[in-house]
Amino acid sequence: MAVQWVLAVHVVVTMLVVVSLLCGHWPIFSGTFVEKIHYFLTFGAYDYFLFACSPFELTILSLSCRRFVVAVFGSRGRNCFVTVEHYCCERPNPILQILYLVILGVTYYIIGKSSFRYIPSFYVSELHWYTSMIAVGVGVLLFLLTSFSDPGIVTAENVSKYISAYPYDEIIYVEKECSSCKILKCDYDLLDLNIVVYVIDVLPDLTTIVVGCSFGMQNNCIGEKNTRYFMAFLLWHFLICLYGAVVLGLILAGQLKEHNIIYILTVYYGVEHSFSRLSPHVVQWLLGSYNTQILLIMFLAIISLLLAGFFGYHAHLCLTNTTTNETFKWQDYISWKRKLNEAKASAAALKASIQTITGEAQAPESKWRAFFRKSPLQSEGVIVKNNLYDRGIISNVCEIIFPPSARRSFSHRKSE
């Protein structure tokens, strides 16, 4: 029973951590332990173990700024930790690339070592020996394509072509000039990636035009030319994890069939032939004989769910021709527009009240009509997000699969 309890605790803790990390900031969890776990995982742990303040602040606020690393290793240890953190989290480095290859290789090795000896079985043919290797090989190929492909570089020579293809919408993008490279830009400065300067937000639509962001797993920017590889990478790894979980499940089902476990339980032990009666005994037998396969199935199932959500989010961005950065810009714009409308409505209501007091208003309104009439703050219409770059699902998908800068028509565009 010890293995079952460990497995149950593992599942509960994993679900709690995942829910707290992803959903702990939701209003529904406000004031609960889920919100506290979310804060500890995202900010609290860092603030407790390492309070990143300057040496001057550390001297002035030594009593309140002291944290675990400072108390144990001193300010020099903290500075060393900050340097390592800066390299690992804020600079391009191959750490996550190596970690991905290690996880993929170790997982495949464990699956092969523990489960390939059951192939072929009652439900799994020997063909899966080869399909599994091909699936992993394609995943590594997509990883390499995403990691080392050109995301799209905007230079002084081609920036005017991009602007001609994607004009400024004058809402979240306005014409500016980068003070460093002296070419047109929108909001952000430069990103130094492996001593190669990529311009971020130089043009309106990052996803389909220029470098969108620096993605850690690939140690590369995801932009116009490699978004297709990145989406294929996410989709393919979701399918790999799902495929592995299903094949391992079929292997266990085949072992049940080959060992006649159901027959033995019903005939020799007198267990009723029903799911509710048989399932505890079957699960107990599987946990005792194939606990490695069950843990692998759970691991692959959890990873596949996370990848499905991540792929779905990025697929939504691609289908609407929007980037993560643009979603924040649109939220800020809509929030500002809503507050502006509320301010205008409040000013109009105040003006009407002043006119009523001074006697300049018209005949008083019926009490019943005034009761059912909406407040001026509620009468404002819904603010529409007019995304100039969303040209329909088909056109947006075509821009991902066939990047505009790779088309022949792009090279013939004239500068404005």
Secondary structure, 3 states (H helix, E strand, C coil): CHHHHHHHHHHHHHHHHHHHHHHCCCHHHCCCHHHHHHHHHHHHHHHHHCCCCCHHHHHHCHHHHCCHHHHHHHHHHHHHHHHHHHHHHHCCCCHHHHHHHHHHHHHHHHHHHHHHHHCCCCCCCCHHHHHHHHHHHHHHHHHHHHHHCCCCCCCCCCHHHHHHHCCCCCCCCCCEECCCCCCEECCCCEEEECCEEEECCCCCCHHHHCCCEEECCCCEEECCCCHHHHHHHHHHHHHHHHHHHHHHHHHHHHHHHHCCHHHHHHHCCCCCCCHHHHHHHHHHHHHHHCHHHHHHHHHHHHHHHHHHHHHHHHHHHHHCCCCHHHHHHHHHHHHHHHHHHHHHHHHHHHHHHHHHHHCCCCCCCCHHHHHHCCCCCCCCCCCCCCCCCCCCHHHHHHHHHCCHHHCHHHHCCCCC
